[in-house]
Amino acid sequence: MSVSLVIQESCVIQSGADPSSFAAPRVACLHGEPYRVAVVPLEPAQTLSTMQFTAPGTRQPVWMVSF
């Protein structure tokens, strides 16, 4: 006997509570899919960091959510 099962995951990604701050996005997955939130580096040689801050007037950070 062969059995296969497909479970489709659905996740909602929303911006942080205060758009003017450096708040990480909120991620909510229907089935609790594990994920990681990181700031995409502004320079390609930089490594990903979950704690990078920008000074006022600089470019907004770009967040990456990976599953």
N, CA, C and O atoms as a Tinker XYZ file with bonds, in Angstrom:
   268  protein
     1  N      0.840000   -1.149000    0.000000    73     2
     2  CA     0.000000    0.000000    0.000000    64     1     3
     3  C      0.906000    1.240000    0.000000    63     2     4     5
     4  O      1.910000    1.294000    0.711000    81     3
     5  N      0.533000    2.212000   -0.799000    73     3     6
     6  CA     1.267000    3.473000   -0.876000    64     5     7
     7  C      0.349000    4.614000   -0.448000    63     6     8     9
     8  O     -0.792000    4.717000   -0.899000    81     7
     9  N      0.861000    5.451000    0.413000    73     7    10
    10  CA     0.076000    6.582000    0.907000    64     9    11
    11  C      0.891000    7.853000    0.717000    63    10    12    13
    12  O      2.080000    7.891000    1.031000    81    11
    13  N      0.250000    8.884000    0.206000    73    11    14
    14  CA     0.933000   10.177000    0.116000    64    13    15
    15  C      0.033000   11.242000    0.715000    63    14    16    17
    16  O     -1.193000   11.149000    0.663000    81    15
    17  N      0.663000   12.241000    1.275000    73    15    18
    18  CA    -0.068000   13.300000    1.954000    64    17    19
    19  C      0.576000   14.635000    1.605000    63    18    20    21
    20  O      1.792000   14.792000    1.715000    81    19
    21  N     -0.230000   15.581000    1.190000    73    19    22
    22  CA     0.256000   16.923000    0.879000    64    21    23
    23  C     -0.459000   17.903000    1.801000    63    22    24    25
    24  O     -1.688000   17.977000    1.818000    81    23
    25  N      0.326000   18.650000    2.562000    73    23    26
    26  CA    -0.240000   19.675000    3.437000    64    25    27
    27  C      0.244000   21.021000    2.921000    63    26    28    29
    28  O      1.444000   21.295000    2.911000    81    27
    29  N     -0.679000   21.848000    2.499000    73    27    30
    30  CA    -0.308000   23.167000    2.000000    64    29    31
    31  C     -0.225000   24.137000    3.163000    63    30    32    33
    32  O     -1.103000   24.173000    4.025000    81    31
    33  N      0.840000   24.921000    3.175000    73    31    34
    34  CA     1.060000   25.906000    4.232000    64    33    35
    35  C      0.664000   27.282000    3.734000    63    34    36    37
    36  O      0.852000   27.605000    2.561000    81    35
    37  N      0.128000   28.074000    4.611000    73    35    38
    38  CA    -0.239000   29.446000    4.283000    64    37    39
    39  C      0.325000   30.345000    5.372000    63    38    40    41
    40  O      0.067000   30.130000    6.556000    81    39
    41  N      1.097000   31.354000    4.972000    73    39    42
    42  CA     1.694000   32.282000    5.931000    64    41    43
    43  C      1.310000   33.712000    5.579000    63    42    44    45
    44  O      1.186000   34.063000    4.405000    81    43
    45  N      1.127000   34.527000    6.598000    73    43    46
    46  CA     0.837000   35.946000    6.423000    64    45    47
    47  C      2.025000   36.721000    6.976000    63    46    48    49
    48  O      2.444000   36.501000    8.112000    81    47
    49  N      2.563000   37.624000    6.171000    73    47    50
    50  CA     3.687000   38.459000    6.589000    64    49    51
    51  C      3.206000   39.902000    6.596000    63    50    52    53
    52  O      2.736000   40.415000    5.581000    81    51
    53  N      3.327000   40.553000    7.754000    73    51    54
    54  CA     2.882000   41.939000    7.897000    64    53    55
    55  C      4.043000   42.791000    8.385000    63    54    56    57
    56  O      4.956000   42.298000    9.047000    81    55
    57  N      3.997000   44.074000    8.049000    73    55    58
    58  CA     5.045000   44.978000    8.508000    64    57    59
    59  C      4.975000   45.107000   10.022000    63    58    60    61
    60  O      3.968000   44.768000   10.642000    81    59
    61  N      6.064000   45.604000   10.607000    73    59    62
    62  CA     6.129000   45.782000   12.053000    64    61    63
    63  C      5.057000   46.736000   12.544000    63    62    64    65
    64  O      4.425000   47.434000   11.751000    81    63
    65  N      4.856000   46.764000   13.837000    73    63    66
    66  CA     3.791000   47.574000   14.436000    64    65    67
    67  C      3.937000   49.059000   14.121000    63    66    68    69
    68  O      2.941000   49.740000   13.873000    81    67
    69  N      5.160000   49.564000   14.129000    73    67    70
    70  CA     5.397000   50.984000   13.872000    64    69    71
    71  C      6.239000   51.115000   12.613000    63    70    72    73
    72  O      7.438000   50.838000   12.653000    81    71
    73  N      5.646000   51.531000   11.488000    73    71    74
    74  CA     6.395000   51.594000   10.233000    64    73    75
    75  C      7.586000   52.543000   10.269000    63    74    76    77
    76  O      8.498000   52.397000    9.454000    81    75
    77  N      7.610000   53.512000   11.186000    73    75    78
    78  CA     8.729000   54.445000   11.243000    64    77    79
    79  C      9.900000   53.889000   12.048000    63    78    80    81
    80  O     10.981000   54.478000   12.042000    81    79
    81  N      9.709000   52.777000   12.735000    73    79    82
    82  CA    10.785000   52.196000   13.534000    64    81    83
    83  C     11.419000   51.024000   12.794000    63    82    84    85
    84  O     10.993000   50.648000   11.702000    81    83
    85  N     12.436000   50.464000   13.411000    73    83    86
    86  CA    13.169000   49.336000   12.833000    64    85    87
    87  C     12.575000   48.038000   13.370000    63    86    88    89
    88  O     13.298000   47.205000   13.917000    81    87
    89  N     11.270000   47.863000   13.218000    73    87    90
    90  CA    10.583000   46.694000   13.756000    64    89    91
    91  C     10.579000   45.560000   12.736000    63    90    92    93
    92  O     10.319000   45.773000   11.552000    81    91
    93  N     10.869000   44.368000   13.210000    73    91    94
    94  CA    10.845000   43.193000   12.339000    64    93    95
    95  C      9.414000   42.917000   11.898000    63    94    96    97
    96  O      8.472000   43.225000   12.627000    81    95
    97  N      9.243000   42.337000   10.707000    73    95    98
    98  CA     7.889000   41.998000   10.268000    64    97    99
    99  C      7.310000   40.879000   11.131000    63    98   100   101
   100  O      8.041000   40.093000   11.734000    81    99
   101  N      5.985000   40.827000   11.173000    73    99   102
   102  CA     5.299000   39.757000   11.899000    64   101   103
   103  C      4.965000   38.653000   10.903000    63   102   104   105
   104  O      4.485000   38.920000    9.802000    81   103
   105  N      5.224000   37.414000   11.302000    73   103   106
   106  CA     4.957000   36.261000   10.448000    64   105   107
   107  C      4.035000   35.318000   11.206000    63   106   108   109
   108  O      4.301000   34.978000   12.359000    81   107
   109  N      2.963000   34.900000   10.567000    73   107   110
   110  CA     2.032000   33.948000   11.174000    64   109   111
   111  C      1.711000   32.878000   10.140000    63   110   112   113
   112  O      1.169000   33.170000    9.074000    81   111
   113  N      2.054000   31.628000   10.470000    73   111   114
   114  CA     1.806000   30.516000    9.555000    64   113   115
   115  C      0.695000   29.626000   10.113000    63   114   116   117
   116  O      0.641000   29.350000   11.311000    81   115
   117  N     -0.176000   29.192000    9.230000    73   115   118
   118  CA    -1.334000   28.398000    9.612000    64   117   119
   119  C     -0.944000   27.137000   10.380000    63   118   120   121
   120  O     -1.570000   26.811000   11.388000    81   119
   121  N      0.078000   26.428000    9.919000    73   119   122
   122  CA     0.478000   25.161000   10.537000    64   121   123
   123  C      1.771000   25.279000   11.334000    63   122   124   125
   124  O      2.396000   24.266000   11.645000    81   123
   125  N      2.182000   26.502000   11.670000    73   123   126
   126  CA     3.378000   26.673000   12.499000    64   125   127
   127  C      4.682000   26.408000   11.775000    63   126   128   129
   128  O      5.653000   25.976000   12.396000    81   127
   129  N      4.726000   26.656000   10.481000    73   127   130
   130  CA     5.949000   26.465000    9.689000    64   129   131
   131  C      7.108000   27.250000   10.309000    63   130   132   133
   132  O      6.950000   28.430000   10.622000    81   131
   133  N      8.276000   26.610000   10.492000    73   131   134
   134  CA     9.414000   27.360000   11.030000    64   133   135
   135  C      9.921000   28.373000   10.001000    63   134   136   137
   136  O      9.885000   28.119000    8.797000    81   135
   137  N     10.382000   29.497000   10.480000    73   135   138
   138  CA    10.885000   30.544000    9.591000    64   137   139
   139  C     11.985000   31.315000   10.297000    63   138   140   141
   140  O     12.176000   31.188000   11.506000    81   139
   141  N     12.702000   32.113000    9.526000    73   139   142
   142  CA    13.754000   32.968000   10.069000    64   141   143
   143  C     13.592000   34.344000    9.458000    63   142   144   145
   144  O     13.355000   34.470000    8.256000    81   143
   145  N     13.718000   35.374000   10.274000    73   143   146
   146  CA    13.624000   36.749000    9.804000    64   145   147
   147  C     15.004000   37.377000    9.961000    63   146   148   149
   148  O     15.606000   37.306000   11.033000    81   147
   149  N     15.503000   37.992000    8.891000    73   147   150
   150  CA    16.823000   38.627000    8.934000    64   149   151
   151  C     16.802000   39.895000    8.105000    63   150   152   153
   152  O     15.962000   40.067000    7.221000    81   151
   153  N     17.736000   40.776000    8.404000    73   151   154
   154  CA    17.901000   41.992000    7.619000    64   153   155
   155  C     18.825000   41.671000    6.455000    63   154   156   157
   156  O     19.895000   41.094000    6.647000    81   155
   157  N     18.415000   42.044000    5.252000    73   155   158
   158  CA    19.262000   41.833000    4.078000    64   157   159
   159  C     20.364000   42.884000    4.133000    63   158   160   161
   160  O     20.068000   44.068000    4.289000    81   159
   161  N     21.624000   42.481000    4.010000    73   159   162
   162  CA    22.717000   43.446000    4.096000    64   161   163
   163  C     22.680000   44.455000    2.952000    63   162   164   165
   164  O     22.295000   44.132000    1.828000    81   163
   165  N     23.092000   45.688000    3.266000    73   163   166
   166  CA    23.149000   46.721000    2.237000    64   165   167
   167  C     24.352000   46.521000    1.328000    63   166   168   169
   168  O     24.324000   46.916000    0.162000    81   167
   169  N     25.406000   45.911000    1.853000    73   167   170
   170  CA    26.600000   45.604000    1.066000    64   169   171
   171  C     26.655000   44.092000    0.859000    63   170   172   173
   172  O     26.446000   43.339000    1.810000    81   171
   173  N     26.931000   43.631000   -0.361000    73   171   174
   174  CA    26.948000   42.183000   -0.624000    64   173   175
   175  C     27.940000   41.402000    0.232000    63   174   176   177
   176  O     27.724000   40.217000    0.487000    81   175
   177  N     29.029000   42.039000    0.682000    73   175   178
   178  CA    30.041000   41.326000    1.466000    64   177   179
   179  C     29.623000   41.135000    2.923000    63   178   180   181
   180  O     30.237000   40.340000    3.636000    81   179
   181  N     28.588000   41.849000    3.379000    73   179   182
   182  CA    28.138000   41.715000    4.764000    64   181   183
   183  C     27.363000   40.420000    4.947000    63   182   184   185
   184  O     26.739000   39.915000    4.014000    81   183
   185  N     27.412000   39.893000    6.163000    73   183   186
   186  CA    26.609000   38.710000    6.473000    64   185   187
   187  C     25.242000   39.155000    6.972000    63   186   188   189
   188  O     25.069000   40.298000    7.394000    81   187
   189  N     24.274000   38.248000    6.923000    73   187   190
   190  CA    22.933000   38.558000    7.412000    64   189   191
   191  C     22.966000   38.765000    8.916000    63   190   192   193
   192  O     23.701000   38.079000    9.626000    81   191
   193  N     22.181000   39.700000    9.397000    73   191   194
   194  CA    22.120000   39.993000   10.820000    64   193   195
   195  C     20.671000   40.213000   11.226000    63   194   196   197
   196  O     19.892000   40.806000   10.480000    81   195
   197  N     20.319000   39.737000   12.400000    73   195   198
   198  CA    18.972000   39.993000   12.904000    64   197   199
   199  C     18.936000   41.270000   13.728000    63   198   200   201
   200  O     17.861000   41.677000   14.168000    81   199
   201  N     20.086000   41.920000   13.953000    73   199   202
   202  CA    20.145000   43.133000   14.763000    64   201   203
   203  C     21.000000   44.207000   14.092000    63   202   204   205
   204  O     22.092000   44.511000   14.571000    81   203
   205  N     20.529000   44.772000   13.013000    73   203   206
   206  CA    21.200000   45.897000   12.378000    64   205   207
   207  C     20.271000   47.088000   12.480000    63   206   208   209
   208  O     19.072000   46.970000   12.229000    81   207
   209  N     20.813000   48.222000   12.844000    73   207   210
   210  CA    20.000000   49.419000   13.009000    64   209   211
   211  C     20.474000   50.502000   12.057000    63   210   212   213
   212  O     21.653000   50.557000   11.710000    81   211
   213  N     19.564000   51.359000   11.636000    73   211   214
   214  CA    19.913000   52.443000   10.729000    64   213   215
   215  C     19.714000   53.773000   11.428000    63   214   216   217
   216  O     18.862000   53.902000   12.307000    81   215
   217  N     20.493000   54.748000   11.038000    73   215   218
   218  CA    20.359000   56.090000   11.595000    64   217   219
   219  C     19.204000   56.795000   10.897000    63   218   220   221
   220  O     18.869000   56.450000    9.764000    81   219
   221  N     18.587000   57.778000   11.554000    73   219   222
   222  CA    17.508000   58.534000   10.903000    64   221   223
   223  C     17.992000   59.150000    9.591000    63   222   224   225
   224  O     19.109000   59.660000    9.510000    81   223
   225  N     17.157000   59.098000    8.586000    73   223   226
   226  CA    17.505000   59.672000    7.289000    64   225   227
   227  C     18.227000   58.719000    6.359000    63   226   228   229
   228  O     18.467000   59.064000    5.202000    81   227
   229  N     18.582000   57.531000    6.826000    73   227   230
   230  CA    19.249000   56.568000    5.952000    64   229   231
   231  C     18.207000   55.704000    5.261000    63   230   232   233
   232  O     17.012000   55.804000    5.541000    81   231
   233  N     18.669000   54.866000    4.367000    73   231   234
   234  CA    17.739000   53.985000    3.649000    64   233   235
   235  C     17.044000   53.041000    4.615000    63   234   236   237
   236  O     17.609000   52.653000    5.637000    81   235
   237  N     15.822000   52.678000    4.283000    73   235   238
   238  CA    15.063000   51.738000    5.104000    64   237   239
   239  C     15.674000   50.345000    4.960000    63   238   240   241
   240  O     16.155000   49.992000    3.883000    81   239
   241  N     15.661000   49.556000    6.024000    73   239   242
   242  CA    16.192000   48.194000    5.935000    64   241   243
   243  C     15.287000   47.311000    5.080000    63   242   244   245
   244  O     14.092000   47.572000    4.938000    81   243
   245  N     15.868000   46.287000    4.530000    73   243   246
   246  CA    15.110000   45.301000    3.756000    64   245   247
   247  C     15.130000   44.006000    4.556000    63   246   248   249
   248  O     16.197000   43.474000    4.860000    81   247
   249  N     13.954000   43.504000    4.894000    73   247   250
   250  CA    13.839000   42.284000    5.682000    64   249   251
   251  C     13.649000   41.086000    4.763000    63   250   252   253
   252  O     12.996000   41.191000    3.724000    81   251
   253  N     14.217000   39.953000    5.145000    73   251   254
   254  CA    14.049000   38.716000    4.393000    64   253   255
   255  C     13.444000   37.676000    5.336000    63   254   256   257
   256  O     13.922000   37.482000    6.454000    81   255
   257  N     12.396000   37.019000    4.874000    73   255   258
   258  CA    11.782000   35.929000    5.629000    64   257   259
   259  C     12.055000   34.653000    4.852000    63   258   260   261
   260  O     11.645000   34.520000    3.699000    81   259
   261  N     12.749000   33.713000    5.487000    73   259   262
   262  CA    13.051000   32.454000    4.800000    64   261   263
   263  C     12.382000   31.298000    5.537000    63   262   264   265
   264  O     12.265000   31.298000    6.763000    81   263
   265  N     11.949000   30.317000    4.755000    73   263   266
   266  CA    11.250000   29.151000    5.293000    64   265   267
   267  C     12.057000   27.903000    5.034000    63   266   268
   268  O     11.639000   26.809000    5.411000    81   267
